[in-house]
């Protein structure tokens, strides 16, 4: 069991926390990380791009001209993709791009990403981030004490003050523990956990 220090926002050590090696000290498997990132990004695609095919284009119900005797190629509808204003061939249509992973694979990818942050020394645990309002300056000062510029902050529950306070800080994001994903863990340089959130994550990944 690895032990990490728990700090307050003044960078003063207040406790020690044991981390389960089954989550924070596993062998890195790039293939699992790839699958986790691929699944997350695919699920973010809206899939709303659409074009009109021959069936959706307006008009063209009647045959444009008679079959024979005009010297022109046969035509059955003005909606033909060969005609100007006709339908689009093989154009994009609304679809669902989302992918899913088996639960064991998803949890395995999360364990690897968390282990990677700990091995790189980019995991910080805070006892709490007390805010009584929207205090962007206080959050920036806290990050400055830890010499952190880009970070993912993981909380145990909704924290409106913290979430709104980081909106104007580039490279900083607040995420609740139940929305933790491989992409955000790898995308942000540093990982900051609230003590209560990391305990819930450990419980969830071991259940």
Residue pairs with C-beta under 8 A, 6 or more apart in sequence:
1 18
1 19
1 20
1 21
2 18
2 19
2 21
2 24
2 25
2 118
3 16
3 17
3 18
3 19
4 16
4 17
4 19
4 118
4 123
4 125
5 13
5 15
5 16
5 17
5 125
6 13
6 14
6 15
6 16
6 17
6 125
6 126
6 127
6 195
7 13
7 14
7 124
7 125
7 126
7 127
7 146
8 14
8 126
8 127
8 128
9 126
9 128
9 129
9 130
9 138
9 142
9 145
10 145
11 145
11 146
14 127
15 127
15 195
17 125
17 195
17 198
19 25
19 118
19 198
19 202
20 202
20 206
22 111
22 206
23 111
23 114
23 115
23 201
23 202
23 205
23 206
24 111
24 114
24 115
24 118
24 123
25 115
25 118
25 119
26 108
26 111
26 112
26 115
27 112
28 112
28 115
28 116
28 119
29 108
29 112
32 105
32 108
32 109
32 112
33 109
33 112
33 113
33 182
33 186
35 101
35 105
35 109
36 101
36 105
36 106
36 109
36 110
36 113
36 181
36 182
36 183
37 182
37 183
37 186
38 99
39 99
39 100
39 101
39 106
40 181
40 182
40 183
41 183
42 97
42 98
42 99
43 97
43 98
43 99
45 97
45 98
47 94
47 95
47 96
47 97
48 94
49 92
49 93
49 94
50 91
50 92
50 93
50 94
51 88
51 91
51 92
51 93
52 87
52 88
52 91
53 87
53 88
53 89
53 91
53 93
54 77
54 79
54 80
54 81
54 86
54 87
55 79
55 87
56 87
57 79
57 85
57 86
57 87
59 78
59 79
60 77
60 78
60 79
60 80
60 86
61 77
63 75
63 76
63 77
64 75
64 77
64 78
65 72
65 75
67 74
75 83
78 85
78 86
79 86
79 87
80 86
80 87
81 87
81 88
81 89
101 109
107 205
109 182
110 180
110 181
110 182
110 185
110 205
111 205
112 182
113 182
113 185
113 186
114 123
114 185
114 191
114 201
116 185
116 186
117 123
117 185
117 190
117 191
122 189
122 190
122 191
123 190
123 191
123 193
124 146
124 148
124 190
124 191
124 192
124 193
125 192
125 193
125 194
125 195
125 198
126 192
126 193
126 194
126 195
127 194
127 195
128 194
128 195
128 196
129 139
129 142
129 153
129 159
129 162
129 194
131 138
131 139
131 159
131 161
131 162
131 165
132 161
133 161
134 161
134 164
134 165
135 161
135 165
136 165
136 166
136 167
136 168
136 169
138 165
139 162
139 165
139 166
139 169
139 172
140 169
143 149
143 151
143 169
143 172
148 189
148 190
148 192
149 171
149 189
150 171
150 172
150 188
150 189
150 190
151 171
151 172
151 173
151 188
151 189
151 190
151 191
151 192
152 172
152 173
152 175
152 184
152 185
152 187
152 188
152 190
152 191
152 192
153 162
153 166
153 172
153 173
153 174
153 175
153 192
153 194
154 174
154 175
154 176
154 177
154 180
154 191
154 192
154 193
154 194
154 197
154 198
154 201
155 162
155 174
155 175
155 176
155 177
155 194
155 197
156 176
156 177
156 194
156 196
156 197
156 200
157 176
158 176
159 174
162 174
163 174
166 172
166 173
166 174
171 188
171 189
172 188
173 184
173 188
175 184
176 197
177 197
177 198
177 200
177 201
177 204
178 200
178 204
180 201
185 191
193 201
